[in-house]
Amino acid sequence: MKLFLSTGNKGKVAELIPLLREFFPEFKEIIPRAPLQAEETAETFVGNAQIKSEALAQELIAESEPFPFAVLSDDSGLEVAALNGQPGVHSARYSGEHSNSEENIKKLLCEMALIRNRGCRYVCCLYLHIQASESQSHCFHSEGYCVGLIMQEAMGEGGFGYDPIFWSSELNKRMSEASLSEKNQCSHRRQAFEKLALIYSA
């Protein structure tokens, strides 16, 4: 069965594919493809993940993609305890609709400048949509978390998003300083994959 990754984020693709091959070896062909129209209007990670999966599934049906096929989406973000869970689902566009990671980090560090409680966590929601036929589908979802601290300045060249300011308690380094292999051993995405694999096989 083909599996389509519903994302255009190259950083996510790089992290998701090794985890997919580890936890879902039955999907022999993995194809990254962003949906043409999928407005992330939900106020929850699972809601936005569902929007992205179902949007791409409908596009594939309209293109007569052979059944069965699968679509996997990932909606993820950073939750900061002292900011009541912000930026949360707005992580990718925290400083504006078309903002980039550098701008988002700058805004977050400004808001955290006088805050002592630096606790935070990454959240990942995976949503797996199996399209068995034009009218029959099965859906599964899970969430994973990675606990850390917000550092006072950005450093490191690896990863993406907020990784340059996210200190991993488990790795004892910034996510931006970890290799892809190290990150995938403890990340929020790994936790979500472990749960999703159990749900899918039940």
N, C-alpha and C positions, 0 to 999 in steps of 0.2 A: 504494500500500500504506500502511495506517495504521501509525504507530509509536507505541507506548506507552512513556512514560518511567517506569520503575519506581522512583519516589521521591516522598516527600511533603515533601522539603526544598526550600523556596522559593528559597533561595540557589543550590542546585544547578541547579534548573530555569532560573533566570535566566542562568546561565553555559552550560548545555548547549544550550539551544534555538538561540542564534546559531551555535554550532559545528556543530550538526546541520545547520542550513540551509546552512552553508558547505561542509561535507564530504559531506553526504548529501542533496542537493537532490531526489533521487527520492522521499523520504518527504514527501509533500505535506501530510499531516495528522499533527500531533504532539500527543499527549494525555498530559499528566502524570497518573499514577495510582499511588498507593502500594499494594502488595499487602496484602491483609487479614492474612495470616499469612506471615511470612518471618523466622524467627529467624536472626540473623547469628552462627552458631556456628562458622564456619570460622576457621582461624588464618592464612589468607592473604587478600589483597585479592581475588584472582581467585575464591577459593572463596565468599566472601560475595557478590560480584557475581553469580556463577552462581546462588546461592540466590535472590536477589531477582528475577532475570530469569525463572527457571523457575517460581517461585511465581506470579508474575503471569500467565505464559503458561498455566499450568494453570487459573487462575481464569477467564481469557478463554475457554478451550476449554469449560469447564463452563457458561459463559454463552452459548455458541453464537456467539461472535464470528466473522464471516465470514473464511475463509482466502483468501489468505495475510495474515498480519499480523506485525509485528515488535515485539520488546520490547528496550529498551536499559536497562541498569542501570549505575550508577557506584558503585564502592566506593573510597573515597579516605581519606587520612589523612596525618598528620605523622610522620616518622621523625627522631629526634634522635640524632646520632652518639654523643654522650657518654652517652646513656641506652640504648645497645645497641638502637637502633631503636624504642624506645618514644616515644610511645604507640601508634604503628602502627595495627593493625586496631581497637584500642580507643579511637581518637582521640575519637570522639563521646561516649563514656561513660567518659572517663579518670578523672574524680573520683567516679564512681558511676553506677549504671544509668540514673538519670533526671536526670543532670547537664546543665547548659547550658554554652555556650561560655565565659561569664565564669568559671564555677567551674573548668572545665578549664584555662583559661589561668592562673588563680591557682595551681592545683596545680603546673602545669609550671614557672612562674616560681619558686616556692618550691624545687623540686627542682634548678633550674638556678642558684640564687643564688650558689653558690661555685664554679661551673664556668666555666673560661675558654674551653674549646672550645664555641662556640655554633653549630657547623655543623649543618644540618638539610636535609631535603628533603620536599617534598610528593610524594605518590604517588597516582596515579589508575589504577584498572583499569576499563576499559569492557568490558562483556559484551553482545554483540548476539545475540539469539535470533530466528531467522526460523522462524515456524511455517507450513510450507507446506500441511499437512493435519493431520488429527487425530493421525496416527501418524508424520508425517515432519517433521523440523526440522533446521535447520543453525545452528551456533553459531560465533561468532568472538570473540576477545578480544585486548586489547592493554593495555600499561602505559605510562604517561608519568610524567616526573619534572620537578620544578622545584626548583633548588638555592637555598638561602638561609641566613640566620642568625637565631637567636632573639634578639630585643631584650630589654632589661631591664625594660621596662614597656610596657603596651598603649596604643596611640594610634591615632587614625583612626576614621572612621565607616563606611567602605565594607566590602564583602566580607562574609564570615561565618567561623565557625570560629576558627582560629588566626591569621587575617589581621592582627589588630592587633599581633601580636608577630613576624610573619614578614617579615623584610627580604629583598626580592628583589634578588639580585646583578645581574640583568639590567636591571631597571627603576630600580635605585638609589633605591628607596623601599619603604615598607611596602606589602604587598598591600592593606591597608585604606585606603591613600592613593591607590591607583590607580583609574582609571575601569574600568568593565567591559570596554571595548574594549582598554585597555592590558593588563589582566590576561589577557584571552583571547588576546593575541598571544604570550604566553610561558609560560602556565600549564601545569601537569601535565596538565590536561584537554586542552589543545590538542595537546600531544605525543602523548597517547594517541589522539586523533582522527586525527592524521596517520598513525599506524601502522595504526589500524583500517581506515581508508579504503583503504590499500594492500593489506591482507590481504583485505578484502571484494571488491575489484575483481580480485584475482589469478585 
